[in-house]
Amino acid sequence: MPDLPLRVLVLEDHLFQRSVAVSLLKQLGCIEVLEAGNGGEALTLLQTVGSIDLVLCDLQMEGMDGLEFIQRAGTTGQLDAVLISSCMPSDVRRAVRQMGSLLGLNMLGDVTKPLQVDTLRQFLKEYLCRRPFIQPIAVGVEMASEEQVRQAFIDEQLQPYYQPKFDLHTGEVLGVEVLARWNHPSEGLLAPAAFLPMMERCGLIDELLFSLMRQALSLQWQVRSQGAALDLAFNLQASQLANADLTSQIKRILASYEAHGASLTFELTESGLLEVPAVSLENLVRLRMMGCRLSIDDFGAGFSSLQRLCHLPFNEIKLDAEFVRGLKHEPRCRAVICSTLALGSSLGMSVVVEGIETVEQHRELLDLGCTQGQGYWHAQPMSGPDLLCWLQGTAKVARSVP
């Protein structure tokens, strides 16, 4: 394997195990391999050397253990990804991955000991395949000010990026998820973590949604004028459902672009649906009455009751990408995927699987009965002009009904 542009930290208290891991990573071509014997040493090292790409992290250690290290490192912004290396039971390792994901870390998966070079090679390969598409977030604007965010609206720097959703059998494009990006004049393209918290604080989340809708519906109109259909999916915060005027504003925007509600899906994260007041439920019902689809996003990542599926008018489940990442190594992930497919079928809800990143995952999901999915193996998020070129050049899209 050629030199890999990776700075990797091995966090392991057992000297022999640590030396084996360091040797394997160097053998695989990592350009810089650092090491630490406990979490405290690792945090000190981060302060000295700066950010790293990946930590190979044991869990049980004297002093600060791997669990505390992950919790602390998750707040520093100096760590991109974590690969757990532990002899703990699989359910414990999975719970740690869940915790890391909730902290915003890229949890690649876990490996047992003794380490195997082929297993490490595969994880490094998957990480490198994903890394070019991760939107960089500049440290200087992670905590964007209200003034910066409002100026971004004025200067029209907030733009939609589109990630296609596919029929896994035919490769047909079923629609696109509309993702917010900040085209910052000096920092480049920034992901939502750079600006959403301040927008929520300033009450600008609805304005962001409506701006993305107008831009995306304009692109949908261009696609429709070429005789094709392009369904759009927008992320909706549960807090936005408290706006009594939400659906009337959405209806006005649709009318201005001669678009139909049936071409729109609104995705809400499972964790935001623990409590649904009457006005929120009314908005959900009105969106469905307009023909829009409602999707529970990141299903399985939160802790809400399955009663939400029965009591709220959703007709789509988006299964969290964590289950696909663990499909090869974790039997419980396979069980969850199969159970969710059965649940969706019983409730008359479609199931979309997120996070498909390899051809092996795609084939295995097909074998399990999955029919719809998203992921970088199919297509990465792209700008509107790039999406139009991509649709015209390579993609199979549904034809619009005359």
C-alpha positions in Angstrom: 0.0 0.0 0.0 1.4 3.5 -0.9 2.0 6.1 1.8 -1.4 7.1 3.3 -1.8 10.8 4.2 -2.9 9.9 7.7 -1.9 11.0 11.2 -2.9 8.2 13.5 -2.8 7.9 17.3 -2.6 4.5 19.0 -4.2 4.7 22.4 -3.3 1.5 24.2 -1.9 0.8 27.7 -0.5 -2.6 27.0 3.0 -2.0 25.6 3.2 -5.1 23.4 -0.3 -4.5 21.9 0.6 -0.9 21.3 3.8 -1.8 19.5 2.0 -4.3 17.3 -0.6 -1.7 16.4 2.1 0.9 15.6 4.0 -1.6 13.5 0.9 -2.6 11.5 -0.1 1.0 10.8 3.4 1.9 9.6 3.4 -1.3 7.5 0.1 -0.1 5.9 1.8 3.2 5.0 0.4 5.8 7.5 2.8 8.7 7.3 2.7 9.5 11.0 1.8 7.1 13.8 1.7 8.5 17.4 1.2 6.6 20.6 -0.1 7.1 24.1 -0.6 4.8 27.1 -3.8 6.3 28.5 -6.3 9.0 27.8 -4.5 11.7 29.8 -1.3 11.2 27.8 -3.3 11.2 24.6 -5.0 14.6 25.5 -1.6 16.1 26.3 -0.3 14.8 23.0 -3.2 16.4 21.1 -2.4 19.8 22.8 1.2 19.4 21.6 0.8 18.1 18.0 -2.6 19.4 17.1 -5.3 17.6 15.2 -5.1 14.0 14.1 -7.1 12.0 11.6 -7.8 8.8 13.4 -7.3 7.3 16.9 -7.1 3.5 17.4 -8.6 3.5 20.9 -8.6 0.8 23.6 -11.3 1.1 26.2 -10.0 -0.4 29.5 -6.8 1.4 30.7 -5.3 2.5 34.0 -5.7 6.2 34.6 -8.0 7.9 32.1 -9.7 5.2 30.1 -10.8 5.2 26.5 -14.4 6.1 27.3 -13.4 9.3 29.1 -10.9 10.2 26.4 -13.6 9.9 23.7 -15.9 12.1 25.7 -13.2 14.8 26.2 -11.7 14.6 22.7 -15.2 15.0 21.3 -15.3 18.6 22.5 -11.9 19.7 21.3 -12.4 19.5 17.5 -8.9 17.9 17.2 -10.1 14.4 16.4 -11.7 13.3 13.1 -12.4 9.6 13.5 -12.3 6.8 16.1 -11.7 3.1 15.6 -12.2 1.1 18.8 -9.8 -1.7 19.6 -11.0 -3.6 22.5 -11.7 -7.1 23.9 -14.9 -5.8 25.5 -18.2 -7.5 24.5 -19.7 -6.4 21.2 -22.7 -4.7 22.8 -20.4 -2.6 25.0 -18.3 -1.6 21.9 -21.5 -0.7 20.0 -22.7 1.5 22.9 -19.4 3.3 22.9 -19.7 3.9 19.1 -23.2 5.3 19.7 -21.9 7.6 22.4 -19.1 8.9 20.2 -21.6 9.5 17.3 -23.8 11.5 19.6 -20.8 13.6 20.5 -20.3 14.3 16.8 -17.3 12.0 16.2 -16.8 9.9 13.1 -17.0 6.4 14.7 -15.5 4.0 12.1 -16.3 0.8 13.9 -14.4 -1.5 16.2 -11.8 -4.3 16.0 -11.0 -7.0 18.4 -7.6 -8.1 19.5 -5.2 -9.4 18.3 -5.2 -6.9 15.5 -5.3 -8.2 11.9 -3.6 -6.3 9.2 -6.3 -7.0 6.6 -9.0 -5.7 8.9 -7.0 -2.5 9.6 -6.4 -2.1 5.9 -10.1 -2.3 5.1 -11.0 0.3 7.8 -8.3 2.7 6.5 -9.5 2.2 3.0 -13.1 3.0 3.9 -12.0 6.1 5.9 -10.0 7.5 3.0 -12.9 6.9 0.6 -15.2 8.9 2.8 -12.8 11.6 3.9 -12.6 13.7 0.7 -16.3 14.3 0.9 -16.4 15.5 4.6 -17.1 19.2 4.5 -14.4 21.0 6.3 -15.4 23.3 9.2 -12.9 26.0 9.8 -12.0 26.5 13.5 -12.4 30.3 13.2 -16.1 30.1 12.2 -17.2 27.1 14.2 -19.0 29.6 16.6 -20.3 31.9 13.9 -21.6 35.2 15.3 -25.1 36.4 14.7 -23.7 39.2 12.6 -21.8 36.7 10.4 -24.9 34.5 10.0 -27.2 37.4 9.1 -24.6 38.7 6.6 -24.5 35.3 5.0 -28.2 35.6 4.3 -27.8 39.0 2.8 -24.9 37.9 0.6 -26.8 34.7 -0.5 -23.9 32.6 0.8 -26.2 29.8 2.2 -26.7 27.3 -0.6 -28.3 23.9 -1.1 -26.2 20.8 -1.8 -28.0 17.7 -3.0 -27.4 14.1 -2.1 -29.3 11.6 -4.3 -31.4 8.8 -3.0 -31.5 5.6 -5.1 -33.4 2.5 -6.0 -30.9 -0.1 -5.0 -32.1 -2.6 -7.6 -32.2 -0.4 -10.7 -29.9 2.5 -9.8 -32.7 5.0 -10.6 -32.6 8.3 -8.8 -35.6 8.5 -6.5 -35.0 12.1 -5.3 -32.4 14.2 -3.5 -31.9 15.3 0.1 -31.3 19.0 0.3 -28.4 19.9 2.6 -27.5 23.3 3.8 -23.9 24.6 3.1 -22.3 28.0 3.8 -20.2 29.1 0.9 -18.0 31.2 3.1 -15.9 33.9 1.2 -12.7 33.1 3.0 -13.1 29.7 4.7 -14.7 27.8 1.8 -17.6 25.4 2.0 -18.8 24.9 5.6 -21.1 22.2 7.0 -24.1 23.0 9.2 -22.2 22.6 12.4 -20.6 26.0 11.6 -23.8 27.9 11.5 -27.0 26.0 12.6 -26.5 26.5 16.4 -26.4 30.3 15.9 -29.3 30.2 13.5 -31.4 28.3 16.1 -30.4 30.9 18.7 -31.4 33.8 16.5 -34.6 32.3 15.2 -33.4 32.0 11.6 -34.0 28.3 11.1 -37.3 28.9 9.2 -35.6 31.5 7.0 -32.9 29.0 6.1 -35.5 26.3 5.3 -37.5 28.7 3.0 -34.3 29.9 1.3 -33.2 26.3 0.6 -36.7 25.5 -0.7 -36.8 28.4 -3.1 -33.4 27.5 -4.5 -34.2 23.8 -4.7 -37.6 24.3 -6.2 -36.0 26.5 -8.9 -33.7 23.6 -9.7 -36.6 21.1 -9.6 -38.4 23.3 -12.2 -35.4 23.2 -14.5 -35.4 19.4 -14.2 -39.1 19.2 -14.8 -38.8 21.4 -17.9 -36.5 18.7 -19.3 -39.3 16.1 -18.9 -37.9 14.5 -15.7 -39.1 14.5 -12.1 -36.9 15.2 -9.0 -38.4 14.8 -5.6 -36.8 16.9 -2.8 -36.3 16.1 0.8 -35.7 18.9 3.4 -34.5 18.5 7.0 -36.9 20.0 9.5 -36.2 20.7 13.2 -38.9 19.5 15.6 -38.9 23.1 17.1 -40.0 24.4 13.7 -43.3 22.6 14.1 -44.3 25.0 16.8 -44.6 27.7 14.1 -48.4 27.9 13.5 -47.7 29.6 10.1 -45.2 27.0 8.9 -47.5 25.0 6.5 -49.1 28.1 5.0 -45.7 29.6 4.2 -44.6 26.3 2.6 -47.8 26.2 0.6 -47.1 29.7 -0.7 -43.6 28.8 -1.8 -44.8 25.7 -3.6 -47.5 27.8 -5.4 -44.9 30.3 -6.5 -42.9 27.6 -8.3 -46.0 25.7 -9.5 -44.8 22.7 -7.5 -46.8 20.0 -5.8 -46.5 18.9 -2.2 -46.2 15.3 -3.4 -42.7 16.1 -4.7 -41.5 17.0 -1.2 -40.4 15.0 1.8 -39.7 16.5 5.2 -37.2 14.6 7.4 -37.3 15.0 11.2 -34.8 13.3 13.5 -36.2 10.7 15.8 -34.7 12.3 19.0 -36.6 15.5 18.4 -40.0 13.8 18.6 -40.1 12.8 22.2 -42.7 15.4 23.0 -45.1 16.6 20.2 -47.5 19.4 21.3 -50.9 19.9 19.5 -49.6 22.6 17.2 -46.8 20.4 16.0 -49.1 17.5 15.4 -51.3 19.8 13.4 -48.4 20.9 11.2 -47.5 17.3 10.6 -51.0 16.5 9.6 -51.3 19.5 7.3 -48.1 18.6 5.5 -49.5 15.2 4.8 -52.8 16.8 3.7 -50.7 18.8 1.2 -49.4 15.6 -0.2 -45.9 15.8 1.4 -44.1 12.8 2.7 -42.8 12.7 6.3 -39.7 10.8 7.2 -38.2 9.9 10.6 -34.5 10.6 10.0 -31.6 8.7 11.7 -34.0 6.1 13.0 -32.4 4.0 15.7 -29.9 6.7 16.7 -32.3 8.3 19.3 -34.3 6.8 22.1 -37.9 7.7 21.4 -40.7 5.2 21.7 -41.9 3.1 18.8 -45.3 4.6 19.7 -44.1 7.7 17.7 -44.4 5.5 14.5 -48.0 4.6 15.4 -49.2 8.0 16.6 -47.6 10.4 14.1 -48.3 10.5 10.4 -45.0 9.4 9.1 -44.7 7.3 5.9 -40.9 6.8 5.7 -38.1 5.6 7.9 -34.5 6.6 7.3 -32.3 4.0 9.1 -29.2 5.5 10.7 -25.9 5.0 8.9 -24.3 3.4 12.0 -26.1 0.2 11.3 -24.7 -0.1 7.8 -21.2 0.6 9.1 -21.5 -2.2 11.5 -23.2 -4.6 9.1 -20.0 -6.6 8.4 -18.7 -6.9 11.9 -21.8 -6.7 14.2 -24.7 -9.2 14.1 -26.9 -6.8 16.0 -26.7 -4.3 13.2 -27.9 -6.9 10.7 -30.8 -7.8 13.1 -31.8 -4.1 13.4 -31.8 -3.6 9.7 -34.0 -6.7 9.1 -36.3 -5.8 11.9 -36.7 -2.2 10.6 -37.5 -3.5 7.1 -40.2 -5.8 8.6 -41.5 -3.0 10.7 -41.7 -0.6 7.8 -43.5 -3.2 5.7 -46.0 -3.9 8.4 -46.8 -0.2 9.0 -46.9 0.6 5.2 -43.8 2.8 5.5 -40.9 2.8 3.0 -37.4 2.3 4.5 -34.4 4.2 3.3 -30.9 3.0 4.4 -28.3 5.8 4.9 -24.5 5.5 4.8 -23.9 3.0 1.9 -20.2 3.5 1.2 -19.0 0.2 -0.4 -20.1 -2.2 -3.0 -20.1 -5.0 -0.4 -22.6 -3.0 1.8 -24.8 -2.4 -1.3 -24.9 -6.1 -2.2 -25.5 -7.3 1.3 -28.4 -4.7 1.8 -30.0 -6.0 -1.4 -29.7 -9.5 -0.1 -31.5 -8.4 3.1 -34.4 -6.9 1.1 -33.5 -3.2 1.1 -34.8 -1.3 -1.9 -33.9 2.4 -1.2 -30.7 4.0 0.0 -28.2 6.9 0.1 -24.5 7.0 0.5 -21.2 8.1 -0.9 -20.8 4.9 -2.9 -23.7 6.0 -5.0 -23.2 9.8 -5.0 -21.7 12.5 -2.8 -23.6 15.8 -2.0 -23.2 18.2 -4.9 -24.1 21.8 -5.9 -27.1 22.5 -8.1 -25.1 23.0 -11.3 -23.1 19.9 -10.6 -26.3 17.9 -10.0 -27.8 19.0 -13.3 -24.7 17.9 -15.2 -24.6 14.7 -13.3 -28.3 13.9 -14.0 -27.8 14.6 -17.6 -24.6 12.7 -17.9 -24.9 9.5 -15.9 -28.0 9.2 -13.8 -31.3 7.4 -14.5 -34.1 9.7 -13.3 -37.8 9.1 -13.2 -39.7 10.7 -16.1 -42.3 13.3 -15.1 -46.0 12.5 -15.7 -47.4 14.6 -18.6 
